[in-house]
Amino acid sequence: MTAGGVFYVRSIVDEIATTLPATPDIATLPVSTAVVDRAGLLLRPFTTSDGRWRLPVTVDEVDRRFIDMLIAYEDQNFERHGGIEWSAMLRAAGQYVGAGRIVSGGSTLTMQVARLVDQQPTRNLWGKVRQMVHADVLEHRLTKEDILTLYLTLAPYGGNIEGIRAASLAYFGKEPTRLTSAEAALLVALPQSPEARRPDRDPAAALAGRNKVLDRMVAKGVITADEADGARREPIPTARHQFPMLAAHLAQSAITAQPNARRIALTVDRQIQSALERLGASRARQLGPHLSVAIVVADQATGNILASVGSAGLFARQSDGFVDMTNAVRSPGSTLKPLIYGLGFELGLAHPESLIEDRPTAFNGYVPVNFDGYNRGTVTIRQALTESLNVPVVIVLDAVGTARLMSRLKRANVDPKLPGNTAPGLAIGLGGVGVTLRDLVSIYTAIARGGSPVRLNDGVSVRSPAMGEVAPVLDPVAAWYVSDILADVPPPLNGSPGRIAYKTGTSYGYRDAWAIGYDGKTVIGVWVGRPDGVPVPGISGIVAAAPILFESFDRLGAPTVRLRPAPAGAIVASNSQLPSPLRRFRHPDLQMVARDAAPEIAFPADGVDVDLGAAGGSERPLMVKVRNGVPPFTFFANGAPFARSAFARQNSWTPDGPGYVTLSVLDAEGRSDMVTVFID
C-alpha cells in the first residue's frame, strides 16, 4: 500500500476512534447492586437502573471449565492476538465477497466486547470495521483479564439477563463457581443467539446449541467423548429460577442507604437467615393468614446481626409482608421485667430468693393486676419473674424509679417511645412504652454479656466510634441473677428446660406476642402478631412466640453454649440463708404501697354443697384456699384451728361426717373471712 493509502486508512481509523464510547472502567461499570452476607455469599441482587440483571463478577469467580470452553469455542487465540484474528477476518471477508453479505463474523472475544460496549450494529462492513478499531483500542487500554471480565459481565443471555453470573442464577439457581460440563456448554452457546436459544422459551433450540458446543469441545480435546455423552443426558432447564431474596427488608434498607454501591456486605449469615426465614413462614401459616413473624439473631460478642427476618414473606399480602417488623415500634408486654428486677438487685433491694407480696396494690390510682387475674400472695422474686406476675414487678419499679429504667434502656442503645411524649409512669413496666424487636434484642444482649451493652450492627448503617468507657446496663452480679432466673422459666412443649434463659411477653389487647432468649453466645428475639395492630384473641408469648424461639436455636446449626458462670460477689443461697435485709423486699417508702386487702376464702365458696363422700363413710379431704391477706394464716373448721402456715395459702381438712361446717381463716393482722358449706 502506498504512503497515501496508509495515511488515508489511518485517518479513517482515527476518525472512527473519536466516535467510540469511553473505554469502560470495570470498577465503575453499571451493574446490579449485590447485597451479600458476611462471607460474601449473595443475599439479594437488585436490577440496574434500566431493569437489567447484570451482576458483578470476576474471572476467579467462574468455573474454569466454562472459561476453557468459552475460549476454545469463541477465540482459541485470545491470549495471543491483539484483538483481531486476521486469518478469521480474511476468511469472513472472502465469504462476504462471495455471498454479498456477512456469513461469519470472525469476531474475537475482544471484538464481541467492543460490540457489547458500543451497542452498534455489526452486520454490515462499516460496522465490522468500527468493531475492529474498537477492539484494537480495548487491547491497548485493558488487560486480557479485564477484557474477559467485561465479556463475563455483559454477554447477553436472553431477556434482561446479562453476564454469566446472572445467567447461572437464572437458569441453574446457583453461582457460576461450580458448573457441570452441560451447564458450561449451555452458557457458552446462549450468547450466540440469546433470544432464539432461551431455554425457558425454546428448550429444543437451547439443547441443540448446547450439544453443538459439546461436540466442538470434544473435537478440540477440551473434554472427553464420555464426558460429553454424560453432559448430553443432562436435562435443559425449562424455566427461570427466582433470584435470591434473603434478608429482603434489610437488603432494601442497605440499598436505600447506599444507592450507588455495587456490593454491600451485611453481617448476616446466609445459612442462618435462610433457615429462619423458612421457619417464620411455616409458623405464620400455621398461626393464621393475617399473622406475621419477625426474628432477630445477634452475636453477643460483637453485636453483629446474624439474621433479620422482617416478616413471614415479603409478598405475603394478607399479613402485610412488606412491613419490616424488626423495626416496628410496639408494646413490649412483660419483656422489660427482667431489667426492672435487675435494677432492684443492683440497688441491693432484693435477691432472687427475696420474698415479695403479690396482692392487690394501688399506686396513686394505678392498680396493676396479674395476667390471669389472680394473686399468689407471698412469693419469691424468682417465682414472680418466672411466672411473670405483674403486681410484684410494679412494686419493684416504683422502688427503683421509672427514670432509672428509662436511663438504662438508653444505655442499652434503645430509643423508647412514650405515648404523646408523656412522662414515664409505672405502666412502662408492663408494656406502656414503645420499643422494637431490635431494641429488645439489644437489651437482652447486654444482660447476657453480664450487663455490658454493645451496639447492634447489621452492616447497613455506619457504627459510631466508641466514646470512652460505656456505662453498663446492669452490674455483673445483677445481670447474672436475672440470667439465673430466666434459665428457670418453664419451656414450651418443644423446648428443653435450662437450655436457654428466656422471657415471653404479651402486649395489652393481645396485639403482640414476644419471646427473647439467649445462651452463652447468641441472642434471639421473636415477635408474632398482626402488623396492622389488630388484636388476635388468645395470642400469647408462651403459646405463639416461645416455640419459634426454641426452634430458632435448633436451626442455628451449633450446640447450645452455656450461660456465663456466677461472678464474684453473687450470693447463691436459699431465703433462710440470706442476710436479714434481703429476705424480704421492702419498698423504701412504705406509704406508697396501699394497705393489704383482707383475706378471702377463695375455695370453697359460701353456701355450696361439697361432695367428699362423707355420706358413704369414705371421707376425702377438703382443700381450703385463701387469697389476699398477710401470712401467716390460721385455718379453722367450726371454730377449731386445724392448720397454720407461714406462707402457704391453702390447707386440707378432713371432715368427720356429713353436714354443715363453718370454715374461717385468720391472717397476721387479725383480719378474717368465713364461709358455710354443706359436706356430702
C-alpha positions in Angstrom: 0.0 0.0 0.0 1.3 3.5 -0.9 2.1 6.0 1.8 -1.0 8.0 0.7 -3.1 4.9 1.2 -1.7 4.2 4.6 -2.4 7.8 5.6 -5.9 7.5 4.3 -6.6 4.3 6.2 -5.1 5.8 9.3 -7.2 8.9 9.0 -10.3 6.7 8.8 -9.2 4.7 11.8 -8.6 7.9 13.8 -12.0 9.3 12.8 -13.7 6.1 13.9 -11.7 6.2 17.2 -13.1 9.6 18.0 -16.6 8.3 17.8 -16.1 5.3 20.1 -17.5 5.3 23.6 -15.2 5.7 26.5 -13.3 2.6 27.5 -15.3 1.1 30.3 -13.8 1.1 33.8 -14.6 -2.3 35.4 -14.7 -0.7 38.8 -17.5 1.8 37.8 -19.3 -0.3 35.1 -23.0 0.0 35.8 -24.0 -3.4 37.4 -26.7 -4.7 39.7 -26.1 -4.0 43.3 -25.3 -7.2 45.1 -26.2 -7.4 48.8 -24.1 -10.2 50.3 -23.7 -11.9 53.7 -20.7 -11.7 56.0 -18.9 -14.4 53.9 -19.6 -12.7 50.6 -22.5 -15.0 49.6 -25.3 -13.4 47.7 -28.4 -12.5 49.7 -30.3 -10.3 47.3 -29.4 -8.6 44.0 -31.2 -5.6 42.5 -31.6 -4.8 38.8 -29.7 -1.9 37.2 -31.5 1.4 36.7 -32.7 0.2 33.2 -34.1 -3.1 34.6 -31.3 -5.5 33.8 -29.9 -8.3 35.8 -26.2 -7.7 35.4 -24.2 -8.9 38.4 -20.6 -8.0 39.1 -18.2 -11.0 38.6 -14.5 -11.7 38.3 -12.7 -14.4 36.3 -11.8 -16.2 39.5 -15.5 -16.4 40.5 -16.3 -18.5 37.4 -15.7 -22.2 36.9 -12.5 -22.8 34.9 -14.3 -25.4 32.8 -16.5 -22.6 31.4 -13.6 -20.3 30.7 -11.8 -23.1 28.8 -14.9 -23.9 26.8 -15.5 -20.3 26.0 -12.0 -19.5 24.7 -11.9 -22.8 22.8 -15.3 -22.2 21.1 -15.1 -18.4 20.6 -11.5 -17.4 20.4 -8.8 -20.0 20.9 -6.0 -17.5 20.2 -7.4 -15.0 22.7 -4.2 -14.8 24.8 -2.0 -14.3 21.7 -3.8 -11.9 19.3 -4.0 -8.1 19.6 -7.8 -8.0 19.4 -8.2 -9.1 15.8 -7.8 -12.6 14.5 -6.7 -11.8 10.9 -7.0 -15.3 9.5 -10.6 -15.4 10.6 -11.2 -11.9 9.3 -9.8 -12.9 5.9 -12.0 -15.9 5.8 -15.0 -13.8 6.7 -14.1 -11.2 4.1 -13.9 -13.9 1.4 -17.3 -15.2 2.4 -18.6 -11.7 2.2 -17.3 -11.2 -1.3 -18.7 -14.5 -2.5 -22.1 -14.1 -0.9 -22.5 -10.3 -0.9 -23.3 -10.4 2.8 -21.6 -11.2 6.1 -21.8 -15.0 6.5 -19.5 -15.4 9.6 -18.1 -12.6 11.6 -14.7 -13.9 12.6 -15.1 -11.9 15.8 -12.7 -12.4 18.7 -13.8 -12.1 22.3 -12.3 -8.6 22.3 -14.4 -7.7 19.2 -17.5 -9.1 20.9 -16.8 -7.0 24.0 -16.4 -3.9 21.7 -19.9 -4.7 20.2 -21.4 -5.1 23.7 -19.9 -1.8 24.9 -20.6 0.2 21.7 -24.2 -1.2 21.2 -23.9 -0.5 17.4 -24.9 -3.0 14.6 -22.0 -5.0 13.2 -23.8 -7.0 10.5 -22.5 -4.6 7.8 -19.0 -3.8 6.6 -18.8 -0.4 8.2 -20.0 -1.8 11.5 -17.4 -4.6 11.3 -14.6 -2.1 10.6 -15.8 0.0 13.6 -15.8 -3.1 15.7 -12.2 -3.9 14.7 -11.0 -0.4 15.5 -12.7 -0.5 18.9 -11.2 -4.0 19.6 -7.7 -2.5 18.9 -8.4 0.3 21.3 -9.5 -2.0 24.0 -6.5 -4.2 23.6 -4.2 -1.2 24.1 -6.0 0.1 27.2 -7.1 -3.0 29.0 -5.5 -6.3 30.1 -6.7 -9.6 28.8 -8.3 -10.4 32.1 -10.1 -7.1 32.0 -11.5 -7.9 28.6 -12.6 -11.3 29.7 -14.2 -9.8 32.8 -16.2 -7.4 30.6 -17.4 -10.3 28.5 -18.4 -12.3 31.6 -20.3 -9.3 32.8 -22.0 -8.0 29.6 -22.7 -11.1 27.5 -26.4 -11.4 26.7 -28.3 -14.4 27.9 -31.9 -13.6 26.9 -34.4 -11.2 28.2 -33.0 -8.8 30.7 -30.2 -11.2 31.8 -26.7 -10.1 31.1 -23.4 -11.8 32.2 -22.7 -15.3 33.3 -23.4 -14.8 37.0 -27.0 -13.6 36.4 -27.4 -16.4 33.8 -26.2 -19.1 36.1 -28.5 -17.9 38.9 -31.5 -17.6 36.5 -31.1 -20.9 34.7 -29.5 -23.1 37.3 -30.2 -21.4 40.6 -26.6 -21.3 41.6 -23.4 -19.2 41.3 -21.1 -20.0 38.4 -18.2 -21.1 40.6 -19.1 -24.8 40.1 -20.7 -25.8 36.8 -21.1 -29.1 35.1 -19.9 -29.6 31.6 -23.5 -29.4 30.4 -24.2 -26.2 32.2 -21.0 -24.6 31.0 -21.7 -25.6 27.4 -25.2 -24.1 27.5 -23.8 -20.8 28.9 -21.2 -20.7 26.1 -24.0 -21.3 23.5 -26.6 -18.8 24.7 -24.9 -15.5 23.8 -24.6 -16.6 20.2 -28.4 -16.4 19.8 -29.7 -15.3 23.3 -33.3 -14.9 22.3 -33.6 -17.8 19.9 -31.9 -20.2 22.3 -33.6 -19.2 25.6 -34.2 -22.4 27.4 -37.3 -21.1 29.1 -38.8 -20.4 25.7 -37.3 -22.9 23.2 -35.7 -25.8 25.1 -35.1 -27.6 21.8 -33.0 -24.8 20.4 -31.1 -24.5 23.7 -30.5 -28.2 23.6 -29.2 -28.1 20.0 -26.9 -25.1 20.8 -25.5 -26.8 23.9 -24.8 -30.1 22.1 -23.1 -28.2 19.3 -20.7 -26.7 21.9 -20.1 -30.1 23.4 -19.3 -31.6 20.0 -16.8 -28.8 19.4 -15.2 -29.3 22.8 -14.6 -33.0 22.1 -13.1 -32.2 18.7 -10.7 -29.7 20.3 -9.8 -32.0 23.1 -11.2 -29.8 25.9 -13.4 -32.7 27.2 -13.6 -36.4 26.5 -16.2 -38.1 24.5 -17.5 -39.9 27.6 -17.8 -36.6 29.4 -19.7 -35.1 26.5 -22.1 -38.2 26.4 -22.9 -37.7 30.1 -23.4 -34.0 29.6 -25.9 -34.6 26.7 -28.0 -36.6 29.1 -28.5 -33.7 31.5 -31.9 -32.0 31.0 -32.2 -28.4 29.8 -33.8 -26.0 32.3 -37.2 -25.0 31.1 -37.9 -22.1 33.5 -36.0 -19.3 35.1 -35.2 -19.5 38.8 -36.1 -16.6 41.1 -33.1 -14.6 42.1 -32.2 -14.9 45.8 -34.2 -12.7 48.1 -32.8 -13.3 51.6 -33.0 -10.7 54.2 -35.2 -8.7 51.8 -36.1 -5.9 54.2 -32.6 -5.4 55.4 -31.2 -5.5 51.9 -33.7 -2.9 50.8 -32.6 -0.7 53.7 -29.0 -1.2 52.6 -29.6 -0.1 49.0 -31.6 2.8 50.2 -28.7 3.9 52.4 -26.1 3.2 49.7 -27.9 3.6 46.3 -24.7 3.8 44.3 -22.9 0.8 45.8 -22.0 -2.1 43.6 -21.7 -4.5 46.6 -23.0 -4.2 50.1 -21.8 -6.6 52.7 -24.1 -7.3 55.7 -23.3 -9.1 58.9 -26.0 -11.7 58.2 -25.1 -15.4 57.9 -26.9 -16.6 54.8 -27.4 -20.2 56.1 -29.0 -19.0 59.4 -31.0 -16.3 57.5 -32.4 -18.9 55.1 -33.3 -21.4 57.8 -35.1 -18.8 60.0 -37.0 -17.3 57.0 -38.4 -20.8 56.2 -39.2 -21.3 59.9 -41.0 -17.9 60.2 -43.0 -18.5 57.0 -44.0 -22.0 58.1 -45.1 -21.0 61.6 -47.0 -18.0 60.3 -49.0 -20.2 58.0 -50.0 -22.4 61.0 -51.0 -19.4 63.1 -53.2 -17.8 60.5 -53.2 -15.9 57.2 -53.1 -12.4 58.8 -50.3 -13.1 61.3 -46.7 -12.3 60.6 -43.4 -13.4 62.3 -40.2 -11.5 62.8 -36.9 -12.9 64.1 -33.6 -11.2 65.0 -30.4 -13.1 65.8 -27.4 -11.3 67.3 -23.9 -12.4 68.3 -23.3 -11.4 71.9 -19.5 -10.8 71.5 -19.8 -8.4 68.6 -23.4 -7.2 68.4 -23.5 -8.4 64.8 -26.9 -9.2 63.4 -26.7 -12.8 62.1 -30.3 -13.0 60.9 -33.0 -10.4 60.4 -36.4 -11.9 59.4 -38.7 -8.9 58.9 -41.9 -10.8 58.1 -43.4 -14.1 57.1 -42.7 -13.3 53.5 -42.1 -10.1 51.5 -45.0 -10.8 49.2 -47.4 -12.1 51.8 -50.3 -9.7 51.2 -52.7 -10.7 53.9 -50.1 -10.3 56.6 -48.5 -7.1 55.1 -45.2 -8.8 54.4 -43.6 -5.7 53.1 -43.6 -4.3 56.7 -40.3 -4.9 58.5 -41.5 -5.8 62.0 -37.9 -6.0 63.4 -38.0 -2.2 63.4 -41.7 -1.6 64.2 -42.4 0.2 67.4 -44.8 -1.9 69.6 -45.7 -2.5 73.2 -43.2 -5.0 74.7 -45.6 -6.5 77.2 -43.7 -8.2 80.1 -40.3 -8.4 78.4 -38.9 -5.4 80.4 -39.5 -7.2 83.7 -36.0 -8.8 83.8 -34.4 -5.4 83.6 -36.6 -4.0 86.3 -35.8 -6.8 88.7 -32.1 -6.4 87.7 -32.2 -2.8 88.9 -33.7 -4.0 92.2 -30.8 -6.5 92.5 -28.2 -3.8 91.6 -29.5 -1.4 94.2 -29.4 -4.0 96.9 -33.2 -4.0 97.4 -33.6 -7.7 96.7 -32.1 -11.1 95.8 -33.8 -13.7 93.6 -34.9 -15.6 96.7 -36.2 -12.4 98.5 -39.9 -12.6 99.4 -42.3 -10.1 97.9 -46.1 -9.7 98.1 -48.3 -10.4 95.1 -51.5 -8.8 96.3 -53.8 -6.0 95.2 -51.8 -2.8 95.4 -52.6 0.7 94.3 -50.1 3.4 93.2 -51.9 6.8 93.1 -54.8 5.3 91.3 -52.8 2.8 89.2 -53.8 -0.7 90.2 -51.9 -3.4 88.2 -53.4 -6.9 88.0 -51.9 -10.2 87.0 -52.5 -11.6 83.5 -54.8 -14.4 84.9 -56.5 -12.0 87.4 -55.3 -14.0 90.5 -52.8 -13.0 93.2 -50.4 -15.6 94.7 -49.7 -13.8 98.0 -46.2 -14.1 99.3 -43.7 -15.3 96.6 -40.0 -15.1 95.9 -38.8 -12.7 93.3 -37.6 -15.8 91.3 -41.2 -17.1 91.3 -42.6 -13.6 90.5 -40.3 -13.4 87.4 -40.6 -17.0 86.2 -44.5 -16.7 86.4 -44.4 -13.1 85.0 -46.5 -11.7 87.8 -47.5 -8.1 87.3 -48.0 -6.7 90.8 -44.6 -7.5 92.2 -42.7 -6.0 89.3 -44.6 -2.7 89.6 -43.7 -2.6 93.3 -40.1 -3.1 92.4 -40.3 -0.5 89.6 -41.9 2.0 91.9 -38.9 1.5 94.2 -36.1 1.7 91.6 -37.8 4.6 89.7 -39.1 4.9 86.2 -36.4 7.5 85.4 -33.7 4.9 86.2 -35.3 2.3 84.0 -35.5 4.8 81.0 -31.9 5.7 81.5 -30.8 2.0 81.4 -32.9 1.4 78.3 -30.9 4.2 76.6 -27.7 2.7 77.9 -28.7 -0.5 76.0 -28.9 1.6 72.8 -32.7 1.7 72.9 -34.8 4.7 72.0 -38.1 4.1 74.0 -41.2 5.9 72.7 -43.8 7.2 75.2 -47.3 8.0 74.1 -47.7 11.7 73.3 -44.3 12.4 74.8 -45.7 11.9 78.2 -43.6 11.4 81.3 -42.8 7.7 82.1 -45.2 6.1 84.5 -45.3 2.8 86.2 -47.2 1.3 83.3 -44.0 1.2 81.3 -43.1 -1.9 83.4 -46.0 -3.8 81.9 -45.6 -2.6 78.3 -46.7 1.0 78.4 -43.8 2.2 76.2 -42.9 1.6 72.6 -39.8 -0.4 71.6 -38.8 -2.5 68.6 -37.8 -6.2 68.4 -34.2 -5.0 67.8 -34.4 -2.9 70.9 -35.4 -5.9 73.0 -32.6 -8.0 71.5 -30.2 -5.2 72.4 -31.4 -5.2 76.0 -31.1 -8.9 76.4 -27.7 -8.9 74.7 -26.5 -6.5 77.4 -27.9 -8.8 80.1 -26.4 -11.9 78.5 -23.0 -10.1 78.4 -23.0 -9.5 82.1 -24.6 -6.1 81.9 -22.2 -4.6 79.3 -24.0 -3.1 76.3 -23.0 -3.5 72.7 -24.4 -1.6 69.7 -26.1 -4.0 67.3 -24.6 -3.8 63.8 -26.1 -5.1 60.5 -23.7 -3.6 58.0 -26.2 -1.0 56.8 -25.5 1.9 59.0 -22.1 3.1 60.0 -21.3 2.2 63.6 -20.5 5.3 65.7 -17.0 5.2 67.3 -16.7 4.3 70.9 -16.5 7.3 73.2 -14.6 6.2 76.2 -15.9 3.7 78.7 -19.5 2.7 78.0 -21.8 2.8 81.1 -23.2 -0.7 82.0 -26.9 -1.5 81.7 -26.6 -3.7 84.9 -23.8 -4.6 87.1 -22.4 -8.2 86.6 -24.0 -9.7 89.7 -27.4 -8.3 88.9 -27.2 -9.4 85.3 -26.2 -12.9 86.4 -29.2 -13.1 88.9 -31.5 -12.2 86.0 -30.0 -14.9 83.7 -30.1 -17.5 86.5 -33.9 -16.8 87.0 -34.7 -16.8 83.3 -32.9 -20.1 82.9 -35.6 -21.5 85.2 -38.6 -20.3 83.1 -40.5 -23.4 82.1 -40.0 -24.0 78.3 -42.8 -24.5 75.8 -43.7 -28.1 74.7 -40.9 -28.2 72.1 -38.2 -26.9 74.4 -35.8 -28.4 77.0 -35.6 -26.8 80.5 -32.4 -24.9 81.4 -31.1 -24.8 77.8 -31.5 -21.1 77.4 -32.5 -18.1 79.5 -35.6 -16.5 78.1 -38.7 -14.4 78.7 -42.0 -14.1 77.0 -44.4 -11.2 76.8 -47.9 -10.4 75.6 -48.9 -6.8 74.9 -52.2 -5.3 76.0 -55.1 -6.4 74.0 -53.4 -9.5 72.6 -51.7 -7.4 69.8 -48.1 -8.7 70.2 -46.5 -11.9 71.3 -42.8 -11.9 72.2 -40.1 -14.3 73.2 -36.5 -13.2 73.8 -33.8 -15.7 74.8 -30.1 -16.3 74.9 -27.4 -18.9 75.6 -23.7 -18.1 76.2 -23.2 -16.9 72.6 -26.3 -15.9 70.8 -29.4 -13.8 71.5 -32.6 -14.4 69.5 -35.8 -12.3 69.6 -39.1 -13.4 68.2 -42.3 -11.3 67.5 -45.6 -12.7 66.4 -48.7 -10.6 65.6 -50.5 -8.6 63.0 -48.5 -5.7 61.5 -51.7 -3.6 61.4 -52.1 -3.8 65.2 -55.4 -5.6 65.2 -55.9 -7.8 68.3 -55.5 -11.5 68.0 -57.6 -13.1 70.7 -55.8 -15.8 72.6 -52.3 -15.0 71.3 -49.6 -15.0 73.9 -45.8 -15.1 74.1 -45.6 -18.6 75.6 -48.0 -20.1 73.0 -47.1 -18.3 69.8 -43.6 -16.9 70.1 -41.7 -19.2 72.5 -41.9 -22.3 70.4 -40.5 -20.4 67.5 -37.7 -19.1 69.7 -36.6 -22.6 70.8 -36.8 -23.9 67.2 -34.7 -20.9 66.1 -32.0 -22.1 68.4 -32.3 -25.6 67.0 -31.7 -24.2 63.5 -28.5 -22.3 64.3 -26.6 -25.4 63.4 -24.4 -25.2 66.5 -24.7 -26.7 70.0 -26.1 -24.5 72.8 -23.4 -22.6 74.7 -23.6 -22.5 78.5 -24.5 -19.3 80.2 -21.9 -17.2 82.0 -20.8 -18.5 85.3 -21.6 -16.7 88.6 -19.4 -13.6 89.0 -17.6 -12.8 92.2 -20.0 -11.4 94.8 -23.0 -13.4 93.7 -24.9 -14.9 96.6 -26.2 -18.4 95.9 -28.5 -19.2 98.9 -32.0 -20.0 100.0 -34.2 -17.4 101.6 -33.4 -18.5 105.1 -29.7 -18.3 104.4 -29.8 -14.7 103.1 -28.8 -11.7 105.1 -31.8 -10.4 107.0 -32.2 -7.2 104.9 -32.5 -9.4 101.7 -35.0 -11.9 103.0 -38.0 -9.7 102.1 -38.4 -7.0 99.6 -39.3 -3.8 101.4 -40.3 -0.7 99.5 -38.1 2.3 100.5 -41.3 4.3 101.1 -43.9 2.0 102.6 -46.5 4.8 102.4 -46.5 4.5 98.7 -47.9 0.9 98.8 -51.5 0.5 99.6 -52.6 -1.5 102.7 -53.1 -5.2 102.1 -56.6 -6.4 101.2 -58.3 -8.5 103.8 -58.1 -12.3 103.3 -60.8 -14.1 101.4 -61.6 -17.8 101.2 -61.3 -18.5 97.5 -62.5 -22.1 97.8 -64.9 -23.4 98.7 -67.5 -20.7 98.0 -70.0 -19.8 100.6 -73.3 -21.8 100.6 -72.2 -24.6 98.2 -72.5 -28.3 98.6 -69.2 -30.2 98.5 -69.3 -33.9 97.7 -66.5 -35.6 99.7 -68.0 -39.0 100.0 -68.8 -38.4 103.7 -72.3 -39.8 103.4 -70.8 -43.2 102.3 -68.2 -43.2 105.1 -65.2 -42.6 102.8 -64.4 -39.0 103.6 -61.9 -37.3 101.3 -60.0 -34.2 102.5 -61.3 -30.7 101.6 -58.8 -28.2 100.3 -59.4 -24.7 101.7 -57.8 -21.9 99.6 -57.2 -18.3 100.6 -56.4 -15.2 98.5 -55.2 -11.8 99.7 -54.3 -11.1 103.3 -50.9 -11.2 105.0 -49.4 -14.5 106.1 -49.1 -16.5 108.3 -52.7 -17.8 108.1 -54.6 -19.9 110.7 -57.4 -22.1 109.3 -60.5 -23.0 111.4 -63.3 -25.5 111.0 -66.4 -24.8 113.2 -64.2 -22.6 115.4 -61.4 -25.1 115.9 -58.0 -24.5 114.3 -56.8 -27.3 112.0 -53.8 -25.8 110.3 -51.3 -22.8 110.4 -49.0 -21.9 107.5 -46.1 -19.5 107.2 -46.7 -18.7 103.6 -49.0 -21.3 102.0 -52.4 -20.1 101.1 -54.1 -23.5 101.2 -54.5 -26.3 103.6 -56.6 -29.5 103.7 -59.1 -30.6 106.3 -60.9 -33.9 106.6 -64.5 -33.8 108.0 -65.7 -36.4 110.5 -69.0 -36.8 108.7 -71.7 -35.1 106.5 -73.4 -31.9 107.5 -72.9 -28.2 107.6 -69.5 -26.8 108.5 -68.2 -23.2 109.0 -64.7 -22.6 107.7 -62.7 -19.5 108.5 -59.3 -18.1 108.1 -57.3 -15.5 110.2 -54.3 -13.6 108.8 -51.3 -12.0 110.6 -53.1 -8.7 111.1 -56.1 -10.3 112.7 -58.4 -10.0 109.7 -60.6 -12.9 108.8 -63.1 -14.4 106.4 -65.7 -17.1 106.8 -67.9 -19.4 104.7 -70.5 -22.1 105.5 -70.8 -25.2 103.3 -72.6 -28.5 103.3 -70.4 -31.6 103.3 -71.9 -34.6 101.4 
